Amino acid sequence: MGISNGSKPTKDDLPRESPTQDHLIFAIAGVYLASSRIGNGKDQKSRIRVNYVSKTFIIYSLIDSEITPEAMKAIETFEQPFEKFSHQLAELPADIKKQLCEHIMHAPRHNCSHCSENT
């Protein structure tokens, strides 16, 4: 907290850093793991409404009723690039795909193409 004289504070001139490979893997895995928990758990009845979904973005909110089949389908569609390493994930090197798979392999609905190829 600080006292302002009405002007905005100066911008910190910190150099932009590229994310490390580990940060990239943990970030991608985190998105998939969070979406894969929807509809899973003790009661298998997540109480969410999908407000917006695209190939790379999902917004949902908590509601009082159970998740609809349409919302579940939207979530499954959102998860497909993670499972098939398609869209933006198709360009990842094989070693990153393997490490990513190792992080998400215990997710409830995990069935990626990397696991299928190596079984």
GROMACS elastic network, one bead per residue, 0.5 to 0.9 nm:
[ bonds ]
;  ai    aj funct       b0    kb
    3     6     6  0.88893   500
    4     7     6  0.65294   500
    4     8     6  0.75946   500
    4     9     6  0.79226   500
    5     8     6  0.84147   500
    7    10     6  0.89764   500
    8    11     6  0.87583   500
   11    14     6  0.88133   500
   14    17     6  0.89456   500
   17    20     6  0.87638   500
   19    22     6  0.80269   500
   19    23     6  0.58951   500
   19    24     6  0.63214   500
   20    23     6  0.51752   500
   20    24     6  0.62966   500
   20    25     6  0.87114   500
   21    24     6  0.51165   500
   21    25     6  0.62230   500
   21    26     6  0.86760   500
   21    96     6  0.76430   500
   22    25     6  0.51093   500
   22    26     6  0.61056   500
   22    27     6  0.84677   500
   22    96     6  0.89294   500
   23    26     6  0.52053   500
   23    27     6  0.59920   500
   23    28     6  0.85774   500
   24    27     6  0.51871   500
   24    28     6  0.61903   500
   24    29     6  0.84691   500
   24    96     6  0.89387   500
   25    28     6  0.53392   500
   25    29     6  0.59771   500
   25    30     6  0.83985   500
   25    96     6  0.70959   500
   25    97     6  0.85626   500
   25    99     6  0.72552   500
   25   100     6  0.56233   500
   25   103     6  0.81464   500
   26    29     6  0.50728   500
   26    30     6  0.58768   500
   26    31     6  0.86907   500
   26   100     6  0.77743   500
   26   103     6  0.78557   500
   27    30     6  0.50926   500
   27    31     6  0.64903   500
   27    32     6  0.89102   500
   28    31     6  0.53517   500
   28    32     6  0.65065   500
   28    33     6  0.86993   500
   28    82     6  0.85148   500
   28   100     6  0.76876   500
   29    32     6  0.52013   500
   29    33     6  0.59586   500
   29    34     6  0.84712   500
   29    82     6  0.86951   500
   29   100     6  0.63701   500
   29   101     6  0.83413   500
   29   103     6  0.64197   500
   29   104     6  0.60182   500
   30    33     6  0.51364   500
   30    34     6  0.60280   500
   30    35     6  0.85995   500
   30   104     6  0.85180   500
   31    34     6  0.53242   500
   31    35     6  0.63575   500
   31    36     6  0.86425   500
   32    35     6  0.52576   500
   32    36     6  0.60143   500
   32    37     6  0.87325   500
   32    79     6  0.66851   500
   32    82     6  0.68611   500
   32   104     6  0.74727   500
   32   107     6  0.84429   500
   33    36     6  0.50691   500
   33    37     6  0.63618   500
   33   104     6  0.66324   500
   33   107     6  0.62102   500
   33   108     6  0.86116   500
   34    37     6  0.54914   500
   34    38     6  0.71910   500
   35    38     6  0.55608   500
   35    39     6  0.89135   500
   35    58     6  0.88139   500
   35    75     6  0.69761   500
   35    76     6  0.87132   500
   35    78     6  0.84152   500
   35    79     6  0.73795   500
   36    39     6  0.76475   500
   36    40     6  0.74971   500
   36    75     6  0.81490   500
   36    76     6  0.84034   500
   36    79     6  0.76678   500
   36   107     6  0.64668   500
   36   108     6  0.63632   500
   36   109     6  0.62969   500
   36   110     6  0.79407   500
   37    40     6  0.51992   500
   37    41     6  0.70695   500
   37    46     6  0.87900   500
   37   107     6  0.76158   500
   37   108     6  0.69675   500
   37   109     6  0.85588   500
   38    41     6  0.80891   500
   38    44     6  0.84226   500
   38    45     6  0.84219   500
   38    46     6  0.59368   500
   38    47     6  0.86509   500
   38    48     6  0.81226   500
   38    67     6  0.89052   500
   38    72     6  0.82788   500
   38    75     6  0.81893   500
   39    43     6  0.84874   500
   39    44     6  0.52029   500
   39    45     6  0.55010   500
   39    47     6  0.81531   500
   39    48     6  0.88020   500
   39    67     6  0.73247   500
   39    72     6  0.74486   500
   40    43     6  0.73215   500
   40    45     6  0.70133   500
   40    46     6  0.70204   500
   40   108     6  0.71252   500
   40   109     6  0.89369   500
   41    44     6  0.51572   500
   41    45     6  0.78427   500
   41    46     6  0.81794   500
   41   108     6  0.89229   500
   42    45     6  0.82776   500
   43    46     6  0.76984   500
   45    48     6  0.89868   500
   45    65     6  0.89477   500
   45    66     6  0.57065   500
   45    67     6  0.65292   500
   46    62     6  0.85760   500
   46    65     6  0.85507   500
   46    66     6  0.59460   500
   46    67     6  0.56901   500
   47    61     6  0.84510   500
   47    62     6  0.57704   500
   47    63     6  0.54573   500
   47    64     6  0.61442   500
   47    65     6  0.56399   500
   47    67     6  0.53389   500
   47    68     6  0.89885   500
   48    60     6  0.64144   500
   48    61     6  0.54407   500
   48    63     6  0.53136   500
   48    64     6  0.79120   500
   48    65     6  0.75389   500
   48    66     6  0.68298   500
   48    67     6  0.54860   500
   48    68     6  0.84614   500
   48    71     6  0.82707   500
   49    59     6  0.87082   500
   49    60     6  0.54735   500
   49    61     6  0.54257   500
   49    62     6  0.63592   500
   49    63     6  0.64388   500
   49    65     6  0.86678   500
   49    66     6  0.85058   500
   49    67     6  0.64559   500
   49    68     6  0.77766   500
   49    71     6  0.66816   500
   50    53     6  0.70699   500
   50    58     6  0.74507   500
   50    59     6  0.61194   500
   50    61     6  0.66492   500
   50    67     6  0.86696   500
   50    70     6  0.89167   500
   50    71     6  0.56894   500
   50    72     6  0.86066   500
   50    74     6  0.77593   500
   50    75     6  0.81539   500
   51    58     6  0.77573   500
   51    59     6  0.54623   500
   51    60     6  0.50904   500
   51    61     6  0.70166   500
   51    71     6  0.89831   500
   52    57     6  0.77624   500
   52    58     6  0.56649   500
   52    59     6  0.50892   500
   52    60     6  0.69020   500
   53    56     6  0.78057   500
   53    57     6  0.56478   500
   53    59     6  0.63350   500
   53    60     6  0.84869   500
   53    74     6  0.69020   500
   53    75     6  0.78806   500
   53    78     6  0.72520   500
   54    57     6  0.51345   500
   54    58     6  0.63575   500
   54    74     6  0.87036   500
   54    77     6  0.88250   500
   54    78     6  0.69312   500
   55    58     6  0.82435   500
   55    77     6  0.78633   500
   55    78     6  0.57605   500
   55    79     6  0.86782   500
   55    81     6  0.80396   500
   55    87     6  0.83026   500
   56    78     6  0.72457   500
   56    88     6  0.88546   500
   57    78     6  0.78340   500
   58    75     6  0.80684   500
   58    78     6  0.75846   500
   62    65     6  0.88283   500
   63    66     6  0.77856   500
   63    67     6  0.86927   500
   65    68     6  0.85944   500
   67    70     6  0.82769   500
   67    71     6  0.63775   500
   67    72     6  0.68375   500
   68    71     6  0.52032   500
   68    72     6  0.63096   500
   68    73     6  0.86491   500
   69    72     6  0.50014   500
   69    73     6  0.61088   500
   69    74     6  0.86114   500
   70    73     6  0.50607   500
   70    74     6  0.62356   500
   70    75     6  0.87410   500
   71    75     6  0.62842   500
   71    76     6  0.86546   500
   72    75     6  0.51332   500
   72    76     6  0.62283   500
   72    77     6  0.86440   500
   73    76     6  0.50289   500
   73    77     6  0.61373   500
   73    78     6  0.85824   500
   74    77     6  0.50878   500
   74    78     6  0.62156   500
   74    79     6  0.87286   500
   75    79     6  0.62457   500
   75    80     6  0.88222   500
   76    79     6  0.50394   500
   76    80     6  0.63304   500
   77    80     6  0.53153   500
   77    81     6  0.80810   500
   78    81     6  0.70240   500
   78    82     6  0.82636   500
   79    82     6  0.54318   500
   79    83     6  0.65413   500
   79    84     6  0.88718   500
   80    83     6  0.50711   500
   80    84     6  0.59796   500
   80    85     6  0.79069   500
   80    86     6  0.77215   500
   80   112     6  0.85058   500
   81    84     6  0.51707   500
   81    85     6  0.51183   500
   81    87     6  0.60610   500
   81    88     6  0.79194   500
   81    89     6  0.68190   500
   81    90     6  0.82349   500
   82    85     6  0.51930   500
   82    86     6  0.70767   500
   82    87     6  0.89762   500
   82    89     6  0.71693   500
   82   110     6  0.89329   500
   82   112     6  0.69747   500
   82   113     6  0.89938   500
   83    86     6  0.79480   500
   83   101     6  0.88209   500
   83   110     6  0.68901   500
   83   111     6  0.59310   500
   83   113     6  0.59762   500
   83   114     6  0.80745   500
   84    87     6  0.88446   500
   84    89     6  0.85529   500
   84    90     6  0.81918   500
   84   111     6  0.84532   500
   84   112     6  0.54896   500
   84   113     6  0.50093   500
   84   114     6  0.76876   500
   85    88     6  0.79151   500
   85    91     6  0.83737   500
   85    92     6  0.82277   500
   85    97     6  0.76518   500
   85   112     6  0.75049   500
   85   113     6  0.70949   500
   85   114     6  0.80691   500
   86    89     6  0.53016   500
   86    91     6  0.81041   500
   87    90     6  0.55944   500
   87    91     6  0.79608   500
   88    91     6  0.61205   500
   88    92     6  0.78565   500
   89    92     6  0.54866   500
   89    97     6  0.82819   500
   90    93     6  0.83199   500
   90    97     6  0.89187   500
   91    94     6  0.89953   500
   92    95     6  0.82533   500
   92    96     6  0.63713   500
   92    97     6  0.64575   500
   93    96     6  0.54946   500
   93    97     6  0.64355   500
   93    98     6  0.88433   500
   94    97     6  0.50257   500
   94    98     6  0.61747   500
   94    99     6  0.87081   500
   95    98     6  0.50839   500
   95    99     6  0.62789   500
   95   100     6  0.85439   500
   96    99     6  0.50800   500
   96   100     6  0.59440   500
   96   101     6  0.84273   500
   97   100     6  0.50255   500
   97   101     6  0.60486   500
   97   102     6  0.86250   500
   97   114     6  0.74593   500
   98   101     6  0.50898   500
   98   102     6  0.63142   500
   98   103     6  0.88698   500
   98   114     6  0.70285   500
   98   115     6  0.87125   500
   99   102     6  0.50315   500
   99   103     6  0.64747   500
   99   104     6  0.89128   500
  100   103     6  0.51878   500
  100   104     6  0.63946   500
  100   105     6  0.84560   500
  101   104     6  0.52171   500
  101   105     6  0.55705   500
  101   110     6  0.89063   500
  101   112     6  0.74016   500
  101   114     6  0.69947   500
  101   115     6  0.73195   500
  102   105     6  0.54849   500
  102   106     6  0.82568   500
  103   106     6  0.75336   500
  103   107     6  0.87300   500
  104   107     6  0.55303   500
  104   110     6  0.68764   500
  105   108     6  0.85017   500
  105   109     6  0.88614   500
  105   110     6  0.57442   500
  105   111     6  0.76308   500
  105   112     6  0.81180   500
  105   115     6  0.80867   500
  106   109     6  0.83435   500
  106   110     6  0.67498   500
  107   110     6  0.51764   500
  107   111     6  0.88567   500
  111   114     6  0.84332   500
  111   115     6  0.68130   500
  111   116     6  0.72449   500
  112   115     6  0.55526   500
  112   116     6  0.65064   500
  112   117     6  0.88814   500
  113   117     6  0.61147   500
  113   118     6  0.86843   500
  114   117     6  0.52272   500
  114   118     6  0.63792   500
  114   119     6  0.89049   500
  115   118     6  0.52231   500
  115   119     6  0.62596   500
  116   119     6  0.55984   500
